[in-house]
Amino acid sequence: MSEQKLEEARRLRKQGATIEVIAATTGLTEMAVKGAAVSKATIWSEGEQIVLRHMAGKASASDIAKLVNKTKRQVQHKAQRLGLSLAFLNRKPKPWSVSDERFSRKNAGVVSGVSIAKHLERPVEHVYRKAQLMGLSLHVYGECSHAAIYSNEDIELCQKAI
């Protein structure tokens, strides 16, 4: 591999070209392009560290990496060394509206909690927790259950016969 091709690969990568495009343009393998495109210097300037501290928990590691011109892995490693968490701390769950609660109450025991969660566009765990707080059971009984073999009428007839 010539140094000229590697420099060309670095230049194209800085311009935002993909690894595949760079490999096709320069005639290098994708692995060679990846090796050339990765910055060997991992020294962090004070400004980059300030950006990392400010954005930690507010943006993804990939987004921070773009801001400081580092790889995602370098950002994760530096955050760990600085004792920073990259988890999103400011995420607030969507508040429950009256119509959401009404829908849950109306459909509890009729359709599954998963179906309710899909309809309300909420995580399944949140739907089950809210149902518990509202005193609802999301267990589906009778012919509405996915495991039902007999209709509700058949079950009632059998119970009357006993």
N, C-alpha and C positions, 0 to 999 in steps of 0.2 A: 504494500500500500504506500502510495506516495503521500508525502506531507501536504502537497498541494490539494489532493483530493479530500484529505481530512479537514483542511482549512475551509474548503468549499462546503463541506458537509456542515461544519460549525456555523458558517455564515448563513446557509439556507435554514438551519434550525432556528437561529436567532430571528429570522424573518417570519417564522411560524410555519414552515413547510413540515409536512408529516414525514415520519421515518421512511415510509414506503416510497414517497415521491423523491426524497433525497437519494435513496438507494438506487432508484431507477435513473436519476439524473447523473449521479456521479459514477455509477458502475460498481459501487461498494456493496457489500452484503449488509443486510439490515442490522446484524450484530455489530459490524464495524461502525455503522452510522450511529448506533446507540452509544457505543463506546466513545466515539468522537464528540457526540453532542453533549454528553454528561460533563458538567463542570468538575474538574478535579480539585479545584480550590474550594474548600468548605469554610473558609474564614468568613465569619459574619461581622459586618460593620455594625457600629452602634445604631445607625438608622434602621438597618434590617431587623435588629433585635427589638427595637422600639415598635416597628410594624408588627412583628410577631406577637409581642406582649399585648398590643392594642387589639389585634384581630383574633387572638386565641379565644375560642368559644363563640365568636360572632361570624366566622367564615370557615369554610372547609380547609383542610390542609392543602388541597389542590389549588384553591383560590389564593391562599396565602403564598404558596410556592410561586405562582405567576407574578404576584406583587413584588416579591423579593428576588425574583430570577434564580430560584433554587428548585431542586426536585422535591417532590412530595415527601420522599423518604428523609431528605435532609431537614425539612421543616419539622417532621415528626420527631426526629432524633434530637434536634435542637430544643424543641418544646419540652421533651422529656428531661433533657439535661438542665433546663431552666426551671423545671417543676411546674410547667404549665399544662393545663388540660385543653385539648382541642375539641372537647365535646361541646355541643351547642347548649350553652347555659341559659340563654334568654328565650328559649322556646316556651311559649305559653299555649296550653291546650285551648282549643276552640270552645267557647262557653256553650252550655246547653240552653237552647231556646225552649220556649213553652211548646212549640210545635214538635220539636225533637222528643221531648218528654212524653207528649201526647201520643206520638207515633209508637214509641217504645211501649207505653202502657197498653195501647190498643192491640199491638202485635205480639206481646209477651205470651208465650205458650202456644201461639198460632204458627209463627215462623221462627226459624232458628236465630240465635244471637248473631251468627255470621251474616245472615241475610239482612238483619236489622242494621248491622255495622256497615254493610255495603251500601244500603239505601241512604243511610245518614252520612256516609263518607267519613267514618271515624274508625280508629283502631278497635279491633274486636275486644281487647282487654278493657278499653274505656267503656264500651257498651255494657259488658258484664258487670263492671264495677258500679256503674250508674244504676243498673237494674237492682243490684244488691242494696244500694243506698235508698232506692225508691221502694224496697220491699217486694220486688217482682222476681218471679222465677222465669227464666228463659227456657226451661226444659219443655220440650214439645211433646204433648201426649196425644193419644188417639190417632185418628186417620191422618192428621196433619204431620205426624212424625215421619221421618224418612224411613224408619224401620217398621212402619205399620204393615200388618198382614191383613187385618180385618177392618172393616168399616166400623164406625161408631154404632150404627144400627145393629150390626151383627153382634157386637159386644153386649149391647143392652139386651138383646133377645136371649143371649146365653145367660146373662145375669138374672133375668126374670125366670128362666127355666130352672134355675137352681133353687 
